[in-house]
Amino acid sequence: MDRRTLLALGGLAIAAPLDLARLLIPTTPAPLPVRITPTEIRRLQDIAHGLHSWDNRHGGGGLISQLSAASIQWAIRLLSVDCPPQLRSAFLAAVARLGLVAGASQFDIHQHEEARLAFKVAVECAEEGKHWHLRAKGYSFLARQAAWTGDADDALTHAEKGLVRSDRLTATERAMLHTARARAFGKLRDVQETLAAIGAADDAFAQRRPEEDPPWMAYYDEAQHNGDTAHALFDLAVGIDTHDPAEAVTRFQHAVQGHGPGFARSKAMSCTKLASLVMYRGDPSEAVALGNTALDLGAGLTSLRAADDLRELGRFAGRHPRLPGTAILRERIAATVHA
């Protein structure tokens, strides 16, 4: 059995369908084409573009979850279809891109095995097609997911793999991967390495030329860079009482101010983290106001990661039971995460 067939079979286990899924997805898989044509490649690209936009605006849950699971299953099944040599590279790039987008949606709703499979398929396709930029993004996602699930060592390994042949990457991509390293070191509470990785990320970002980046890297702007590096500093600030939280606060503030309406989840999550940090290390009254703003920004999101951050804020708010406003804030958080 060759790798393409193996990948096609493995993709059938991507997601356990919900009861509603039968209304959204046919019970019988759609027939595969006889061979890959430019039409299949364009469809994969269009689906990836749509899912990416919807996921950032609304989160990965609900209908978006179902669409992403069905889409990556379809893409993986296509890997077993004959593809003309002249189309092979573009086809693998399209599957890799969809794998990244679908995996991100699954990651956002804690479908971690499904997300990990999608990311690994993306990396495999990128490596076979020699698409270094997609490969870097795949390892960045694997690193972020590992850090989120508490496996900082794996996160660091994935980030380092992404930086292999960094000369082939753009400055923005290098910044993204150094930020992933920083987040791993932050989870490990390694102050020196965290700050060094953030310094490397800042240096790379200062050399950024957006016109050199692939289209999917457009999201990694100043707001994203500030938010991602602030997350690494957050872990130091809440894990080490002697670590000054000021830099994390400043970066989160820039992230909240900079994210536009197309990145509602990122804006809400950075605001929530800022509120948590201020609640834990700063002025709780200010944190209450920030927390209410974060709830307003995240209204309607279907992101379980965003809900996790809100729960953390609720726990930190519980440290100040006598402060006016904390009880109401915690009630709002509880109503939101259980909605």
KELUMMI-415157 format. One line per field, with one value per residue: residue number from 1; residue in one letter; chain; x, y, z of N, C-alpha, C in turn. Coordinates in steps of 0.2 Angstrom, whole numbers, plus 2048, in hexadecimal, padded with zeros to 3 digits. Each point is the difference from the previous one (the first is absolute). Layout:
N
num	[NUM;...];
residuo	[A;...];
cadena	[A;...];
n.east	[X;...];
n.north	[Y;...];
n.up	[Z;...];
ca.east	[X;...];
ca.north	[Y;...];
ca.up	[Z;...];
c.east	[X;...];
c.north	[Y;...];
c.up	[Z;...];
This chain:
339
num	[1;2;3;4;5;6;7;8;9;10;11;12;13;14;15;16;17;18;19;20;21;22;23;24;25;26;27;28;29;30;31;32;33;34;35;36;37;38;39;40;41;42;43;44;45;46;47;48;49;50;51;52;53;54;55;56;57;58;59;60;61;62;63;64;65;66;67;68;69;70;71;72;73;74;75;76;77;78;79;80;81;82;83;84;85;86;87;88;89;90;91;92;93;94;95;96;97;98;99;100;101;102;103;104;105;106;107;108;109;110;111;112;113;114;115;116;117;118;119;120;121;122;123;124;125;126;127;128;129;130;131;132;133;134;135;136;137;138;139;140;141;142;143;144;145;146;147;148;149;150;151;152;153;154;155;156;157;158;159;160;161;162;163;164;165;166;167;168;169;170;171;172;173;174;175;176;177;178;179;180;181;182;183;184;185;186;187;188;189;190;191;192;193;194;195;196;197;198;199;200;201;202;203;204;205;206;207;208;209;210;211;212;213;214;215;216;217;218;219;220;221;222;223;224;225;226;227;228;229;230;231;232;233;234;235;236;237;238;239;240;241;242;243;244;245;246;247;248;249;250;251;252;253;254;255;256;257;258;259;260;261;262;263;264;265;266;267;268;269;270;271;272;273;274;275;276;277;278;279;280;281;282;283;284;285;286;287;288;289;290;291;292;293;294;295;296;297;298;299;300;301;302;303;304;305;306;307;308;309;310;311;312;313;314;315;316;317;318;319;320;321;322;323;324;325;326;327;328;329;330;331;332;333;334;335;336;337;338;339];
residuo	[M;D;R;R;T;L;L;A;L;G;G;L;A;I;A;A;P;L;D;L;A;R;L;L;I;P;T;T;P;A;P;L;P;V;R;I;T;P;T;E;I;R;R;L;Q;D;I;A;H;G;L;H;S;W;D;N;R;H;G;G;G;G;L;I;S;Q;L;S;A;A;S;I;Q;W;A;I;R;L;L;S;V;D;C;P;P;Q;L;R;S;A;F;L;A;A;V;A;R;L;G;L;V;A;G;A;S;Q;F;D;I;H;Q;H;E;E;A;R;L;A;F;K;V;A;V;E;C;A;E;E;G;K;H;W;H;L;R;A;K;G;Y;S;F;L;A;R;Q;A;A;W;T;G;D;A;D;D;A;L;T;H;A;E;K;G;L;V;R;S;D;R;L;T;A;T;E;R;A;M;L;H;T;A;R;A;R;A;F;G;K;L;R;D;V;Q;E;T;L;A;A;I;G;A;A;D;D;A;F;A;Q;R;R;P;E;E;D;P;P;W;M;A;Y;Y;D;E;A;Q;H;N;G;D;T;A;H;A;L;F;D;L;A;V;G;I;D;T;H;D;P;A;E;A;V;T;R;F;Q;H;A;V;Q;G;H;G;P;G;F;A;R;S;K;A;M;S;C;T;K;L;A;S;L;V;M;Y;R;G;D;P;S;E;A;V;A;L;G;N;T;A;L;D;L;G;A;G;L;T;S;L;R;A;A;D;D;L;R;E;L;G;R;F;A;G;R;H;P;R;L;P;G;T;A;I;L;R;E;R;I;A;A;T;V;H;A];
cadena	[A;A;A;A;A;A;A;A;A;A;A;A;A;A;A;A;A;A;A;A;A;A;A;A;A;A;A;A;A;A;A;A;A;A;A;A;A;A;A;A;A;A;A;A;A;A;A;A;A;A;A;A;A;A;A;A;A;A;A;A;A;A;A;A;A;A;A;A;A;A;A;A;A;A;A;A;A;A;A;A;A;A;A;A;A;A;A;A;A;A;A;A;A;A;A;A;A;A;A;A;A;A;A;A;A;A;A;A;A;A;A;A;A;A;A;A;A;A;A;A;A;A;A;A;A;A;A;A;A;A;A;A;A;A;A;A;A;A;A;A;A;A;A;A;A;A;A;A;A;A;A;A;A;A;A;A;A;A;A;A;A;A;A;A;A;A;A;A;A;A;A;A;A;A;A;A;A;A;A;A;A;A;A;A;A;A;A;A;A;A;A;A;A;A;A;A;A;A;A;A;A;A;A;A;A;A;A;A;A;A;A;A;A;A;A;A;A;A;A;A;A;A;A;A;A;A;A;A;A;A;A;A;A;A;A;A;A;A;A;A;A;A;A;A;A;A;A;A;A;A;A;A;A;A;A;A;A;A;A;A;A;A;A;A;A;A;A;A;A;A;A;A;A;A;A;A;A;A;A;A;A;A;A;A;A;A;A;A;A;A;A;A;A;A;A;A;A;A;A;A;A;A;A;A;A;A;A;A;A;A;A;A;A;A;A;A;A;A;A;A;A;A;A;A;A;A;A;A;A;A;A;A;A;A;A;A;A;A;A];
n.east	[804;800;804;7FF;801;806;802;7FE;803;806;7FF;7FE;805;7FF;7F9;7FE;7FB;7FD;7FB;802;806;7FB;7FE;806;802;800;7FB;7FF;806;801;7FE;805;804;800;801;805;7FC;801;7FA;803;805;7FC;7FC;806;802;7FA;7FF;807;7FF;7FB;802;806;7FC;7FC;805;804;7FA;7FE;806;803;7FB;7FA;7FD;804;7FF;7FA;800;803;7FC;7FA;803;803;7FB;7FC;804;7FF;7F9;800;804;7FB;7FE;800;806;7FF;806;7FD;7FB;805;805;7FC;7FE;806;802;7FB;802;807;7FE;7FC;805;804;7FC;7FF;807;801;7FB;803;805;7FD;7FE;806;7FF;803;7FD;7FA;801;802;7FB;7FC;803;800;7FA;7FF;803;7FD;7FA;801;802;7FB;7FC;805;7FB;806;7FC;7FD;806;803;7FB;801;807;7FF;7FB;804;804;7FC;7FE;806;802;7FA;801;804;802;803;802;7FA;7FE;806;7FF;7FA;801;804;7FC;7FB;805;800;806;801;806;7FC;800;7FA;801;7FB;801;806;7FD;7FC;805;804;7FA;7FF;806;7FE;7FA;804;805;7FB;7FD;806;7FD;803;802;806;7FE;7FB;804;805;7FB;7FD;806;800;7FA;801;806;7FE;7FC;805;802;7FA;7FF;7FB;803;805;7FB;7FF;7FB;801;806;7FB;7FE;806;7FC;801;7F9;800;805;7FC;7FA;803;804;7FA;7FD;806;7FF;7FA;802;805;7FC;7FC;805;802;7FF;806;7FC;803;7FA;804;805;7FE;7FF;805;802;7FD;801;806;7FF;7FD;804;804;7FD;7FF;7FB;805;802;7F9;801;805;7FC;7FB;804;803;7FA;7FE;805;7FF;7FA;802;804;7FC;7FB;805;802;7FA;7FC;7FD;800;806;802;7FC;803;806;7FE;7FC;806;804;7FB;800;806;7FF;7FB;7FE;806;802;805;802;805;7FB;7FC;806;801;7F9;800;806;7FE;7FB;805;803;7FB;7FF;806;7FB;7FE;804;803;7FD;7FC;804;7FB;7FE;806;800;7FA;803;806;7FD;7FC;806;804;7FA;800];
n.north	[7FA;805;805;801;7FA;7FF;806;7FD;7FA;803;804;7FA;801;805;7FF;7FF;7FE;806;800;806;7FC;7FB;805;800;7FA;7FE;7FB;800;7FE;806;7FE;7FC;806;7FF;807;802;805;805;7FD;7FA;802;803;7FA;7FC;804;7FF;7FA;7FF;804;7FC;7FA;802;803;7FA;7FC;805;800;7F9;7FD;7FB;802;7FC;803;805;7FD;800;807;802;7FD;802;806;7FF;7FD;805;805;7FC;7FF;806;7FF;7FC;806;7FD;802;804;7FE;804;7FC;7FB;805;803;7F9;7FE;805;7FF;7F9;802;804;7FC;7FC;805;802;7FA;7FE;806;7FF;7FA;802;805;7FA;7FF;800;7FF;7FA;803;805;7FB;7FC;805;802;7FA;800;806;7FE;7FA;803;805;7FB;7FC;805;800;800;803;804;7FC;7FD;806;801;7FA;801;806;7FD;7FB;805;804;7FB;7FE;806;800;7FA;804;7FF;803;7FA;7FE;805;800;7FA;801;805;7FC;7FB;804;801;7FA;802;804;7FF;7FB;802;803;807;800;7FC;803;805;7FD;7FD;806;803;7FB;801;806;7FE;7FC;804;804;7FB;7FF;806;7FF;804;7FE;7FA;802;804;7FB;7FC;804;800;7F9;7FF;804;7FE;7FA;802;802;7FA;800;7FC;803;804;7FE;801;7FA;800;7FA;804;803;7FA;7FE;804;807;800;7FC;804;805;7FD;7FD;805;804;7FB;800;807;7FE;7FB;805;805;7FB;7FD;806;800;7FE;7FD;806;801;805;7FC;7FB;804;803;7FA;7FE;806;7FF;7FA;802;805;7FC;7FB;7FF;801;7FF;802;7FF;7FA;802;804;7FC;7FB;804;802;7F9;7FE;806;7FF;7FA;803;804;7FB;7FD;805;803;805;7FD;807;801;7FB;802;806;7FE;7FD;805;804;7FC;800;806;800;7FB;805;7FA;801;7FB;804;7F9;802;804;7FB;7FC;805;800;7FA;800;805;7FC;7FB;804;801;7FA;803;804;7FB;804;800;806;7FC;7FD;801;806;802;7FD;804;805;7FE;7FF;806;803;7FD;800;805];
n.up	[800;7FB;801;7F9;7FF;804;7FD;7FA;802;802;7FB;7FF;804;7FC;7FF;806;7FB;801;805;801;800;802;803;802;801;7F9;801;7FA;801;7FE;7FA;800;7FE;7FA;7FF;802;800;7FC;7FE;801;7FD;7FC;800;800;7FB;7FD;801;7FF;7FB;7FF;802;7FD;7FB;7FF;800;7FC;7FD;800;7FF;802;804;802;7FB;802;806;7FE;7FE;805;804;7FD;800;806;802;7FD;802;806;7FE;7FE;806;800;7FD;7FA;800;7FB;7FE;7FA;803;801;7FF;7FB;7FE;801;7FD;7FC;800;800;7FC;7FD;800;7FF;7FB;7FE;800;7FD;7FC;7FF;800;7FD;7FE;802;7FA;805;801;7FF;804;805;7FF;800;806;802;7FE;803;805;800;7FF;805;804;7FE;800;805;804;801;7FD;7FD;7FF;7FF;7FC;7FD;801;7FE;7FC;7FE;7FF;7FD;7FC;7FF;7FF;7FC;7FE;801;7FA;805;802;7FF;803;804;800;800;804;803;7FF;802;804;7FE;7FE;805;7FC;800;806;800;800;7FD;7FC;800;7FF;7FC;7FD;800;7FF;7FC;7FF;800;7FD;7FC;7FF;7FF;7FC;7FE;800;7FA;805;801;7FF;804;804;800;801;805;803;7FF;803;804;800;7FF;804;803;7FE;803;7FA;801;7FC;805;805;801;7FC;802;7FE;7FC;804;7FF;803;801;7FF;7FB;7FE;801;7FD;7FB;800;800;7FC;7FD;800;7FE;7FD;7FE;7FE;7FE;7FE;7FF;806;7FF;7FC;7FE;801;801;7FE;804;805;7FF;7FF;805;803;7FD;803;805;801;7FE;804;7FA;7FD;7FB;806;800;7FE;7FC;7FE;800;7FD;7FC;7FF;7FF;7FD;7FD;800;7FE;7FC;7FE;800;7FD;7FC;7FE;7FD;805;802;7FE;803;805;7FF;801;805;802;7FF;803;805;800;7FF;805;801;800;803;7FC;802;801;7FC;7FD;800;7FE;7FB;7FE;800;7FD;7FC;7FF;800;7FB;7FD;801;7FF;7FD;804;803;7FB;800;7FD;804;805;7FE;800;805;802;7FD;803;806;7FF;7FE;804;803;7FC];
ca.east	[7FC;804;7FE;7F9;7FA;800;7FE;7F9;7FC;800;7FC;7F9;7FF;802;7FC;7FA;7FB;7FB;7FA;7FE;804;7FD;7FC;805;804;7FD;803;805;806;800;805;807;801;805;807;800;800;800;7FA;800;805;7FD;7FB;803;802;7FA;7FE;805;7FF;7F9;801;804;7FD;7FB;803;802;7FB;7FB;802;800;7FB;7FA;800;807;803;7FD;803;807;801;7FE;804;806;7FF;800;806;805;7FE;803;807;800;7FD;805;801;805;806;801;7FC;801;802;7FB;7FB;802;7FF;7F9;7FE;803;7FD;7FA;802;801;7FA;7FB;803;7FF;7F9;7FF;804;7FC;7FB;803;800;808;802;7FE;805;807;800;7FF;806;805;7FF;802;808;802;7FF;804;807;800;800;805;7FD;803;7FC;7FA;803;801;7F9;7FE;804;7FD;7FA;801;803;7FB;7FB;803;800;7FA;7FF;805;806;805;806;7FE;7FF;806;803;7FC;802;807;7FF;7FE;806;805;801;7FD;802;7FB;7FA;800;802;7F9;800;805;7FD;7FA;803;803;7FB;7FE;806;800;7FA;802;805;7FC;7FD;805;803;807;800;805;7FF;7FA;801;804;7FC;7FC;804;802;7FA;800;805;7FD;7FA;803;802;7FA;7FE;7F9;7FF;804;7FC;7FB;7F9;7FD;803;7FE;7FD;805;802;802;7FC;801;807;800;7FC;804;806;7FD;7FE;806;802;7FA;802;805;7FD;7FB;804;806;7FE;805;801;7FD;7FB;7FF;801;7FA;7FA;801;7FF;7F9;7FD;801;7FD;7F9;7FF;802;7FC;7FA;7F9;801;804;7FC;803;807;7FF;7FC;804;805;7FD;7FE;807;802;7FC;802;807;7FF;7FD;804;806;7FF;7FA;7FA;7FA;801;7FF;7F9;7FE;803;7FC;7FA;801;801;7FA;7FC;804;7FF;7F9;7FE;806;7FF;806;801;806;7FE;7FD;805;804;7FB;800;806;7FE;7FC;804;804;7FB;7FE;805;7FE;7F8;7FC;801;7FA;800;803;7FB;7FD;805;801;7FA;800;804;7FD;7FB;803;803;7FC;7FB];
ca.north	[806;806;805;803;7FC;800;806;800;7FC;803;805;7FE;800;807;803;7FC;805;801;7FE;805;800;7FD;806;804;7FC;7FA;7FA;7FD;805;802;7FC;803;800;7FB;802;807;805;807;801;7FE;805;807;7FF;800;807;804;7FD;802;807;802;7FD;804;807;7FF;7FE;805;805;7FD;7FB;7F9;7FC;800;7FE;800;7FA;7FB;801;7FF;7F8;7FD;802;7FC;7F9;800;801;7FB;7FB;802;7FE;7FA;800;801;807;801;803;807;803;7FD;805;804;7FC;7FF;807;801;7FC;802;806;7FE;7FC;805;804;7FB;7FF;806;800;7FA;802;805;7FD;7FB;7F9;800;7FB;801;806;7FE;7FC;805;803;7FB;7FF;806;800;7FB;802;805;7FD;7FD;805;805;807;802;805;7FC;7FC;804;802;7FA;7FF;806;7FE;7FA;803;804;7FB;7FC;805;801;7FA;7FF;7FC;806;7FD;7FE;806;802;7FB;802;806;7FF;7FD;805;805;7FD;803;806;804;800;803;807;802;800;7F9;7FF;803;7FC;7FA;802;801;7F9;7FE;804;7FD;7F9;802;803;7FA;7FD;805;801;807;802;7FD;803;806;800;7FE;806;805;7FE;801;807;801;7FE;804;807;7FF;7FE;804;7FC;7FE;7FA;7FB;7FC;803;7FD;803;806;801;802;807;802;7FE;7F9;7FF;803;7FC;7FA;801;801;7FA;7FD;803;7FF;7FA;802;804;7FD;7FB;802;806;806;803;806;7FF;806;7FF;7FC;804;804;7FC;7FE;806;801;7FB;802;806;7FF;7FB;802;7FC;7FA;7FC;801;7FB;802;806;7FE;7FC;804;805;7FC;7FF;806;801;7FB;802;806;7FE;7FC;804;807;803;7FB;804;801;7F9;7FF;804;7FD;7F9;802;802;7FA;7FD;804;7FF;7F9;7FE;7FC;7FB;7F9;7FD;7FE;803;806;7FE;7FF;806;804;7FC;802;807;7FF;7FE;806;805;7FD;802;806;800;806;805;801;7FE;7FA;7FB;801;7FE;7F8;7FD;801;7FB;7F9;800;7FF;7F9;7FB;802];
ca.up	[800;800;804;7FF;801;807;802;7FE;805;806;800;802;807;802;805;802;7FE;804;7FD;7FA;7FA;7FA;7FC;7FD;7FC;7FE;804;7FB;7FE;7F9;7FC;7FE;7F9;7FD;801;803;7FB;803;804;807;804;801;805;807;802;802;806;805;801;803;807;804;802;805;806;804;802;804;803;7FD;802;7FC;7F9;7FD;802;7FC;7F9;800;800;7F9;7FB;800;7FE;7F9;7FE;801;7FC;7F9;7FF;7FD;7F9;7FB;7FF;7FB;803;800;805;806;805;802;804;807;803;802;806;806;802;803;806;805;802;803;807;805;802;805;806;803;804;804;7FC;7FF;7FC;7F9;7FE;7FF;7FA;7FA;800;7FE;7F9;7FC;800;7FB;7F9;7FE;7FF;7F9;7FB;801;801;806;804;803;805;806;803;803;806;804;803;804;806;804;803;806;805;803;803;806;7FE;7FD;7FC;7F9;7FD;7FE;7FB;7FA;7FE;7FE;7F9;7FB;7FF;7FC;7F9;801;7FA;7FB;803;800;807;803;802;805;806;802;803;806;804;802;805;806;803;804;806;805;804;804;805;7FF;7FF;7FC;7F9;7FE;7FE;7FA;7FA;7FE;7FC;7F9;7FC;7FF;7FB;7FA;7FE;7FE;7F9;7FC;7FA;7FF;7F9;7FE;803;7FC;802;807;806;801;806;805;7FF;807;805;801;803;807;804;801;805;807;803;803;806;805;804;805;805;805;803;804;803;800;7F9;7FE;7FB;7FC;7F9;7FD;800;7FA;7FA;800;7FE;7F9;7FC;801;7FC;7F9;7FC;7FD;801;7FE;805;806;805;802;804;807;805;802;805;805;803;803;806;805;803;804;806;804;802;800;803;7FF;7FD;7F9;7FD;7FF;7FA;7FA;7FF;7FD;7F9;7FD;7FF;7FA;7FA;7FE;7FF;7FA;7FE;801;802;806;803;803;806;806;803;804;806;803;803;806;805;803;803;806;805;803;801;803;7FB;7FC;7F9;7FE;800;7FA;7FB;801;7FE;7F9;7FD;801;7FC;7F9;7FF;801;7FB];
c.east	[804;7FD;7FA;7FA;7FF;7FC;7F8;7FC;800;7FB;7F8;7FF;801;7FB;7FA;7FA;7FB;7F9;7FD;803;7FD;7FC;805;804;7FD;803;804;805;7FF;805;806;800;804;807;800;801;801;7FA;800;805;7FD;7FB;803;803;7FB;7FE;804;7FF;7FA;801;804;7FD;7FA;803;802;7FB;7FC;803;7FF;7FA;7FA;801;807;804;7FE;803;808;802;7FF;805;807;7FF;800;807;805;7FE;803;807;801;7FF;807;801;805;806;801;7FB;801;802;7FA;7FB;803;800;7F9;7FE;803;7FD;7F9;801;801;7FA;7FB;803;7FF;7F9;7FF;804;7FC;7FA;802;800;808;803;7FF;804;807;801;800;807;806;7FF;802;808;802;800;805;807;801;800;805;7FD;802;7FC;7FA;803;801;7FA;7FD;803;7FE;7FA;801;804;7FB;7FB;804;801;7FA;7FE;805;806;805;806;7FE;7FF;806;803;7FC;803;807;800;7FE;805;805;800;7FC;801;7FA;7F9;801;801;7F9;800;805;7FD;7FB;803;804;7FB;7FE;805;7FF;7FA;802;804;7FC;7FC;805;803;807;800;805;7FF;7F9;802;805;7FC;7FC;805;802;7F9;800;805;7FD;7FA;802;802;7FA;7FF;7F9;800;803;7FC;7FB;7F9;7FE;804;7FE;7FD;806;803;802;7FC;801;807;800;7FC;804;805;7FE;7FE;806;802;7FB;802;805;7FD;7FC;804;806;7FE;805;801;7FB;7FA;7FF;800;7FA;7FA;801;7FF;7F9;7FC;800;7FD;7F8;7FF;801;7FC;7F9;7FA;801;803;7FD;803;806;7FF;7FD;805;806;7FD;7FF;807;802;7FC;802;807;7FF;7FC;805;806;800;7FA;7FA;7FA;801;7FF;7F8;7FD;802;7FD;7FA;800;802;7FA;7FC;804;7FF;7F9;7FF;805;7FE;807;801;806;7FF;7FC;804;803;7FB;800;806;7FE;7FB;803;804;7FB;7FE;805;7FE;7F8;7FD;801;7F9;801;803;7FA;7FC;804;800;7F9;7FF;804;7FD;7FA;802;803;7FB;7FA;800];
c.north	[806;805;804;7FC;800;806;801;7FC;803;806;7FF;800;807;802;7FC;805;801;7FE;804;7FF;7FD;805;804;7FC;7FA;7FA;7FC;805;801;7FC;805;801;7FB;802;808;805;807;802;7FE;804;806;7FF;800;806;805;7FE;803;808;802;7FE;805;806;7FF;7FE;806;805;7FD;7FB;7F9;7FC;800;7FE;800;7FA;7FA;800;7FE;7F8;7FD;802;7FD;7F9;7FF;801;7FA;7FA;802;7FE;7F9;800;802;808;801;803;807;804;7FE;805;804;7FD;7FF;807;801;7FC;802;807;7FF;7FC;805;804;7FB;7FF;805;800;7FB;802;805;7FD;7FA;7F9;7FF;7FA;801;806;7FE;7FC;805;804;7FC;7FE;806;800;7FB;802;806;7FE;7FC;805;805;807;802;805;7FC;7FB;804;802;7FA;7FE;805;7FE;7FA;803;803;7FB;7FC;805;801;7FA;7FE;7FC;805;7FD;7FE;807;803;7FC;802;807;800;7FD;805;805;7FC;803;807;805;800;803;808;802;800;7F8;7FE;803;7FC;7FA;801;801;7FA;7FD;804;7FE;7FA;802;803;7FB;7FD;805;802;808;802;7FE;803;807;800;7FE;806;805;7FE;801;808;802;7FE;804;807;800;7FE;804;7FC;7FE;7F9;7FA;7FC;803;7FE;803;807;802;802;807;802;7FE;7F9;7FE;802;7FB;7F9;801;801;7FA;7FC;804;800;7FA;801;804;7FD;7FA;802;807;806;802;805;7FF;806;7FF;7FC;805;805;7FD;7FE;806;802;7FB;801;806;7FE;7FB;803;7FC;7F9;7FB;801;7FB;802;807;7FF;7FC;805;805;7FC;7FF;806;801;7FB;802;806;7FE;7FC;804;807;802;7FC;804;801;7F9;7FF;803;7FC;7F9;801;801;7F9;7FB;803;7FE;7F9;7FD;7FC;7FB;7F9;7FD;7FE;802;807;7FF;7FE;806;803;7FC;802;807;7FF;7FE;805;805;7FD;801;806;801;806;806;801;7FF;7F9;7FA;800;7FD;7F8;7FD;801;7FB;7F9;7FF;7FF;7FA;7FB;801;7FA];
c.up	[800;805;7FF;802;808;803;7FF;805;807;801;802;807;803;805;801;7FF;806;7FD;7FA;7FA;7FA;7FC;7FC;7FB;7FE;803;7FB;7FD;7F8;7FC;7FE;7F9;7FD;800;803;7FA;803;804;807;804;801;806;807;802;802;807;806;801;804;807;804;802;805;807;805;802;805;805;7FD;801;7FB;7F9;7FE;802;7FB;7F9;800;800;7FA;7FB;800;7FF;7F8;7FD;800;7FC;7F9;7FF;7FD;7F9;7FC;7FF;7FA;803;800;805;807;805;802;804;807;804;802;805;806;803;803;807;806;802;804;807;805;803;805;806;804;805;803;7FC;7FF;7FB;7F8;7FE;7FE;7F9;7FA;7FF;7FD;7F8;7FC;800;7FB;7F9;7FE;7FF;7FA;7FB;800;801;807;804;803;805;807;804;804;806;805;804;805;807;805;803;806;806;804;804;806;7FE;7FD;7FD;7F9;7FC;7FE;7FA;7F9;7FE;7FD;7F9;7FB;7FE;7FC;7F9;801;7FB;7FB;802;800;808;805;803;805;807;803;804;807;805;803;805;806;804;804;806;805;804;805;805;800;7FD;7FA;7F9;7FD;7FD;7F9;7FA;7FE;7FC;7F9;7FC;7FF;7FB;7F9;7FE;7FE;7F8;7FB;7FA;7FE;7F8;7FE;803;7FC;803;807;806;801;807;805;7FF;807;806;802;803;808;804;802;804;807;803;803;807;805;805;805;805;805;803;804;803;800;7F8;7FE;7FB;7FB;7F8;7FD;800;7F9;7FA;7FF;7FE;7F9;7FB;800;7FB;7F8;7FC;7FD;800;7FD;804;807;806;803;805;806;804;803;806;807;804;803;807;805;803;805;806;805;803;800;804;7FE;7FD;7F9;7FC;7FF;7FA;7F9;7FF;7FD;7F8;7FC;7FE;7FA;7FA;7FE;7FF;7FA;7FE;802;802;807;803;803;806;806;803;805;807;805;803;806;806;804;803;807;806;803;801;803;7FB;7FC;7F9;7FF;800;7F9;7FA;800;7FD;7F8;7FD;800;7FA;7F9;7FF;800;7FB;7FA];
